[in-house]
Each structure stands twice: as structure tokens, then as C-alpha cells.
Amino acid sequence: MLSNRKRIKFKPINVPIILSWKSIEPYALPPWHRRMVVEYDLDKEAAADADIGDDLTETSNMRQVLIATSASARNGLVGMGGVVRNIAGGGVNDDVIAKYSITLGLRDEQNACMAELEAIAMVLRCMPDGLQHREAIIATSNRSALQAITKPRQQSGQGTIREIYKHAERLGKGGNTTTMRWVSSTNYSFTLGAKAKAEVRKATDSGCRVTNPPRQARSTRLRVLLAQRRQRMMLPEGVGGYSKRLDNALPGKHTRTLYDALKRRESDILVQIRTGMARVNRYLHRIGAAKTDTCGCGQEEETVDHFLFRCTRWDEQREHMQNVDQGMIGNLSFFLGGKTAEDGHKWSPNLAAVRAAIKFAISTGRLDATQT
């Protein structure tokens, strides 16, 4: 029979965790691999009302090792924590033999489920090899983490789940059993859970630093990076109004198609007429480089639209565009490779029309740097 004074000597808590970006594989464990035992009531209210305290089970015995783990995401950080109590010590509240709190990473790199899995893996990793015939009960209020352990799928945390199984099997060689238990967060009689939450709060206080980051949660990180990329690609409000009206598809890959095959002079012309920052009197007058915004033909202000389609000085040169599509003369978006609201999903810029507009502009010489 075990002595009440017998204690478990845990491995050091600061065991290194591997930093890696693991690919998400079709499955974390082979389908035939035996799954760990997880106990929780499908009815959350019934489980919350159940008489589950620090002993966890009515059959609590002196061979049990009770572990409570917790994870939290706050202050832009994700952390984990845990508390271990040895039932063999006899005390309920005073016989805590190990506790830990670790800051895993930033909120955009980790998530609470991944942190809970790491908390469980940490305590199993620190269990000594010499442990014999003990019942390790790991209690948590995170159902998602427990479900990931029992039914691992294509998700972040596969490496951590495999590590949990590896250490559980290692402990099993000494006649030990490992059981997972879901405990409702509203079960205030489970005081060890409150202590675990207190530990994890230490890991997510403002100013905490990541000392030894774990595997990044791939799905979480990718989701954040994609959102940031979409944000960067969006044109800010109040910027590029002319270009937005011209091309509803901005920003988009089609702009690269427009410019890739052009020579430098052609690109310079296209940039001017697509941005509105062209050497026409309306823009030159706005920046103080021309006395008036009126076109040399005297009819109206000289805009890109007027220059391309209406100025009578360039009727002969305009033949380049008329040969492409006479009916589209006056459609600025069509001739400058832009998408309109009427264009469908299969739209692509008419490169022949764009080249015709560039050829027209070059033939007039109006947009050359030497012209005013």
C-alpha cells in the first residue's frame, strides 16, 4: 500500500517545445490507433449540476494524480497554465506538487484550443518515467480540445495531439492510466480548476513575453495573414477615386497583365491616363503648372476623357481607337483596361483597346514631358 508521504517527482517544467510550422495532414493518428478515454456529459447543464469536486469521482483513491489545465486569450496574448495535485498526499487544497504558466504567443498566431492542447501535453511530458500504477486524471473545461484529442481531424495542433498520445503510451508502460475529464466552467466546487485559471492569467498579463514559442496554429495564422493581405490590397478611402471609378477590379492581377508587355514609354502613357495624373490642362492647372484648365481646342476643360474622345485637334489620330470598336468610343474603362459594374465575373481587359489608346496618345505627343 502506498504511503501517504510518498510524492511524485516531476520532470522540470521548462521542457523545450518545438517551434515549427507543421503541415496539416489528412489525419493526426492512423484510423486504427486506439483513442484515449475522455469522460464528459453531453448535456452541459447536467454536467454542471453534477457533484464533481476536487475528488472528481466517487471512487477517488490514493493512487490518483489530479491535474487541472486551462488556457486563455486576452491582452493580445495566448497562454496556458496548470496545477497538479497528488491525492496520495492526503490534502485537498494544500498538496499541490506542481504548477506552471506559459505565454505561448500572440493572439494572431495561437488560439485557446491549441493552448489547451499544449497545456495537456506539457503535464504529460513532465510525468516521470518511474511512475507506477497511478491514475492520472486531467480535467479541463475546454470541450474543443478534448474533442480534438478523441477525434483528431484535419486541424491545427496535430503535432501536439500526437505528443499527448506518445506520452500517455509511455506512462502506460508503467501500469499507469490517463483519463481526460471535462469539467464545466461553472463548477465552483472544483477549486483546482480555479487555481489553473489563476496560473494562466499570469501568462496573459500585459507585458508578458513569449520565452519559448510552441508550434504556431497554422489555420489561425493563415487566417490572420490573409485578412491582413486583403486589408493591404484595399485602396484607402479618399485615395485613388479616379482610378476606382475607372476600374472596379482594383486592386487586381489584371493590372500586371496590362503593363507586362509594354515598353517604358508606353507604360508611362498608360499610368498617366489610368491615374488621371496626366499632362492635360485639368491636372496641370490643379498642381499650378498651367494657367488654365481649358483645352487648346477651346471647347471645355482638358480632362483625360476629353483628350481621348472629344478634342477636335486629334480626330485623325483617333482612328486607332475607332478601328478597335467604334461603338465603344467614349467608354473610358473599356479603352484603359478597367472593369465596370456591367462586366461579369469572366471579364478580362481588352488589350487591343488599351494598345489603341496608348498608340493614340503617343501619336498626338500631348502627354510627352516636353508638351505643355
C-alpha positions in Angstrom: 0.0 0.0 0.0 1.3 3.5 -0.9 2.4 5.7 1.9 0.6 9.0 2.4 4.0 10.6 2.4 5.0 9.3 -1.0 5.3 12.1 -3.5 5.8 12.3 -7.3 9.0 13.9 -8.5 8.1 15.7 -11.8 10.5 16.4 -14.6 11.5 20.1 -14.9 8.6 22.2 -16.2 10.8 24.1 -18.6 11.0 21.3 -21.1 11.6 22.8 -24.6 8.7 22.9 -27.0 9.5 22.5 -30.7 9.0 25.6 -32.9 7.7 24.7 -36.3 5.1 25.2 -38.9 3.7 21.8 -39.4 1.7 20.9 -42.5 -1.9 19.8 -41.7 -2.0 16.1 -42.7 -5.1 14.1 -43.6 -5.2 12.7 -40.1 -3.2 13.1 -36.8 -3.4 9.4 -35.9 -3.9 6.3 -38.0 -7.6 5.3 -38.0 -6.8 2.1 -36.3 -4.9 3.8 -33.4 -6.7 3.3 -30.1 -8.1 6.6 -28.8 -7.7 8.0 -25.3 -10.6 7.9 -22.8 -12.4 11.2 -22.4 -15.3 11.5 -19.9 -17.8 14.3 -20.2 -21.6 14.6 -20.2 -23.1 15.5 -23.5 -25.7 17.6 -21.5 -23.7 20.6 -20.3 -26.3 21.6 -17.7 -26.4 18.1 -16.3 -22.6 18.0 -16.1 -22.6 21.4 -14.4 -25.1 20.3 -11.8 -23.2 17.0 -11.1 -21.4 16.7 -7.8 -17.9 16.9 -9.3 -15.5 18.5 -6.8 -11.8 18.2 -6.3 -12.0 14.4 -6.0 -13.7 14.3 -9.4 -15.0 10.8 -8.9 -16.7 8.9 -6.1 -14.1 6.2 -6.4 -11.3 8.6 -5.8 -8.3 6.7 -4.3 -4.8 7.2 -3.1 -3.3 6.3 -6.5 -4.9 9.3 -8.3 -2.9 12.2 -9.6 -5.3 15.1 -10.3 -4.3 17.7 -12.9 -6.3 20.8 -13.9 -5.3 22.7 -17.1 -6.5 25.9 -18.5 -5.9 28.3 -21.5 -6.7 31.9 -22.1 -6.5 34.5 -24.9 -6.5 38.1 -23.6 -4.5 41.3 -23.9 -3.4 40.1 -27.4 -1.7 37.1 -25.9 -2.4 33.4 -25.6 -1.2 31.5 -22.6 -1.7 28.2 -20.8 -1.4 27.0 -17.2 -1.9 24.0 -15.0 -1.9 22.7 -11.5 -1.0 19.1 -10.3 -2.3 17.6 -7.1 -1.2 14.3 -5.7 -4.1 12.6 -3.9 -1.6 10.4 -2.1 -0.6 13.4 -0.1 -3.9 13.4 1.6 -4.7 17.1 1.4 -7.2 18.6 -0.8 -6.1 22.2 -1.2 -2.5 22.2 0.2 -0.9 19.2 -1.7 -0.2 20.9 -5.0 3.0 19.4 -6.2 3.5 21.3 -9.5 2.1 24.3 -11.3 3.0 26.2 -14.4 2.1 29.1 -16.6 3.5 29.8 -20.0 2.9 32.5 -22.6 2.6 30.8 -25.9 2.4 33.6 -28.3 0.4 36.5 -29.8 -3.3 36.2 -30.5 -2.8 36.2 -34.2 -0.5 33.2 -34.0 -2.3 31.0 -31.5 -5.7 30.1 -30.3 -7.2 28.9 -27.0 -7.8 25.3 -28.2 -4.2 25.0 -29.3 -3.1 26.4 -26.0 -5.2 23.9 -24.1 -3.7 21.0 -26.1 -0.2 22.3 -25.3 -1.1 22.6 -21.6 -2.2 18.9 -21.5 0.9 17.9 -23.5 3.1 19.8 -21.1 1.9 18.0 -18.0 2.1 14.6 -19.6 5.6 15.4 -20.9 6.7 16.2 -17.3 5.4 13.0 -15.8 8.4 10.9 -14.6 9.2 7.6 -16.3 9.3 5.8 -12.9 5.7 6.5 -12.1 4.0 3.2 -11.4 0.3 2.2 -11.2 -1.2 5.6 -10.9 -4.4 7.0 -12.4 -3.7 10.4 -14.0 -6.9 12.5 -14.4 -6.6 15.6 -16.5 -9.5 18.0 -16.1 -10.3 20.9 -18.3 -13.3 23.0 -19.3 -12.3 23.2 -22.9 -14.5 20.7 -24.8 -13.0 21.6 -28.2 -9.6 20.4 -27.0 -11.0 17.2 -25.7 -12.9 16.5 -28.9 -9.7 17.1 -30.9 -7.9 14.5 -28.7 -10.6 11.9 -29.1 -11.4 12.5 -32.7 -8.3 14.2 -34.3 -9.1 15.7 -37.6 -7.5 17.9 -40.3 -6.8 20.8 -38.0 -4.0 22.8 -36.2 -2.4 21.0 -33.3 -1.9 17.6 -34.9 1.7 17.5 -33.7 0.6 18.3 -30.1 -2.1 15.6 -30.2 0.5 13.0 -31.4 2.7 14.1 -28.5 -0.1 13.7 -26.0 -0.7 10.1 -27.2 3.0 9.4 -27.2 3.5 10.4 -23.5 0.3 8.7 -22.5 1.6 5.4 -24.0 4.9 6.0 -22.3 3.2 6.3 -18.9 1.0 3.2 -19.7 4.1 1.0 -19.8 4.4 1.6 -16.0 0.8 0.4 -15.4 -0.5 4.0 -15.3 -3.8 5.1 -16.9 -4.5 8.6 -18.3 -8.1 9.8 -18.4 -9.4 13.2 -19.7 -12.3 14.8 -17.9 -14.5 17.7 -19.0 -15.5 19.9 -16.0 -17.9 22.7 -16.5 -16.5 26.2 -16.0 -19.5 26.9 -13.7 -18.5 24.1 -11.3 -17.1 26.2 -8.5 -16.6 23.2 -6.2 -13.6 22.2 -8.4 -11.2 24.5 -6.8 -8.2 23.1 -8.6 -9.7 24.4 -11.8 -9.8 27.9 -10.3 -6.1 27.6 -9.4 -5.3 26.6 -13.0 -7.1 29.7 -14.3 -5.1 31.8 -11.9 -1.9 30.4 -13.3 -3.0 31.1 -16.9 -3.9 34.7 -16.0 -0.3 35.2 -15.1 0.7 34.1 -18.6 -1.6 36.6 -20.3 -1.0 39.7 -18.2 0.1 42.8 -20.1 3.8 42.8 -20.6 4.3 39.1 -20.7 6.8 37.9 -23.2 7.0 34.7 -25.2 10.1 32.8 -24.0 9.8 29.5 -25.8 7.1 29.6 -28.5 5.3 26.3 -29.5 4.0 25.2 -32.8 2.1 28.0 -34.4 -1.6 27.3 -35.0 -1.4 27.1 -38.8 -5.1 27.8 -39.5 -5.2 30.8 -37.1 -2.0 32.3 -38.5 -3.1 31.8 -42.1 -6.5 33.3 -41.5 -4.9 36.4 -39.9 -2.3 36.8 -42.7 -4.9 36.5 -45.4 -7.0 39.1 -43.7 -4.0 41.4 -43.4 -3.2 40.8 -47.1 -6.7 41.7 -48.1 -6.5 44.9 -46.0 -3.2 45.9 -47.6 -4.7 45.3 -51.1 -7.7 47.6 -50.4 -7.3 51.2 -51.5 -7.8 53.5 -48.6 -10.9 55.7 -48.5 -10.3 59.1 -50.2 -7.4 57.7 -52.3 -7.5 56.8 -56.0 -11.1 58.0 -56.5 -10.5 58.5 -60.3 -8.9 55.0 -60.6 -11.7 53.4 -58.6 -14.4 54.9 -60.9 -12.4 53.8 -63.9 -11.7 50.2 -62.8 -14.0 48.4 -60.3 -11.5 45.5 -60.2 -8.8 47.5 -58.4 -6.6 46.3 -56.9 -6.2 43.2 -59.1 -3.9 40.9 -61.0 -5.2 42.3 -64.4 -3.0 45.4 -63.9 0.1 43.3 -64.2 -1.3 41.9 -67.5 -1.8 45.4 -68.8 1.8 46.5 -68.1 3.9 43.4 -68.6 4.1 43.6 -72.4 4.6 47.4 -72.6 7.7 49.3 -73.3 8.8 52.0 -70.9 7.3 54.9 -72.9 4.0 53.0 -73.3 3.8 52.3 -69.6 4.4 55.9 -68.8 1.4 56.9 -71.0 -0.9 54.2 -69.5 0.0 55.2 -66.0 -0.9 58.8 -66.7 -4.3 58.1 -68.3 -5.3 55.4 -65.8 -4.5 57.5 -62.7 -5.7 60.9 -64.1 -2.3 62.4 -63.3 -1.7 63.1 -66.9 -0.2 66.1 -68.7 -3.6 67.6 -69.6 -4.6 71.0 -68.5 -7.0 70.0 -65.8 -4.3 68.2 -63.8 -1.6 70.7 -64.7 -3.8 73.6 -63.6 -4.6 71.8 -60.3 -0.9 71.5 -59.4 -0.1 75.0 -60.6 1.8 74.0 -63.8 -0.8 75.6 -66.2 -2.6 78.9 -66.1 -6.0 77.4 -67.1 -7.7 74.0 -67.3 -9.3 74.7 -70.6 -8.2 72.6 -73.6 -6.4 74.1 -76.5 -9.4 73.5 -78.7 -11.4 75.9 -76.5 -14.4 73.7 -76.1 -14.1 72.6 -72.4 -11.6 71.7 -69.7 -9.0 69.3 -70.9 -9.6 66.0 -69.0 -8.3 62.6 -69.9 -11.8 61.8 -71.2 -11.9 64.9 -73.3 -8.4 64.3 -74.7 -9.1 60.7 -75.7 -12.6 61.0 -77.2 -13.7 64.6 -77.9 -10.9 67.0 -78.6 -11.2 68.1 -82.3 -7.5 68.6 -82.6 -6.9 64.8 -82.6 -9.7 63.5 -84.8 -7.3 62.0 -87.3 -5.2 60.2 -84.7 -8.3 58.8 -83.0 -8.7 56.4 -85.9 -6.6 53.9 -84.0 -9.4 53.5 -81.4 -12.2 53.7 -83.8 -10.8 50.7 -85.7 -11.0 48.6 -82.5 -14.6 49.3 -81.7 -16.4 52.3 -83.0 -19.4 51.7 -80.6 -17.2 51.9 -77.5 -15.8 55.3 -78.3 -16.4 57.4 -75.1 -16.1 54.4 -72.8 -13.0 55.3 -70.7 -13.0 52.0 -68.8 -13.0 49.9 -72.0 -10.1 51.7 -73.6 -8.0 51.8 -70.4 -8.4 48.2 -69.3 -10.9 48.8 -66.5 -13.9 46.8 -65.3 -17.3 48.4 -65.0 -20.3 47.3 -62.9 -21.9 45.8 -66.0 -19.0 43.4 -66.7 -19.4 39.8 -65.5 -17.2 37.5 -63.5 -15.4 36.3 -66.6 -14.3 39.8 -67.6 -10.8 40.4 -68.8 -9.3 43.7 -70.1 -9.4 44.2 -73.9 -5.7 44.5 -74.6 -6.2 45.6 -78.2 -8.3 48.6 -77.0 -5.7 49.5 -74.4 -2.9 49.4 -77.0 -5.0 51.5 -79.4 -5.5 54.2 -76.6 -1.7 54.2 -75.9 -0.9 54.4 -79.6 -3.4 57.4 -80.0 -1.8 59.2 -77.1 1.7 58.7 -78.4 0.8 59.8 -81.9 -0.6 63.2 -80.5 2.5 63.8 -78.5 0.3 65.6 -75.9 1.4 63.5 -72.9 5.1 63.8 -73.6 7.2 65.5 -70.9 8.1 68.3 -73.4 4.5 69.2 -74.0 2.5 71.8 -72.0 
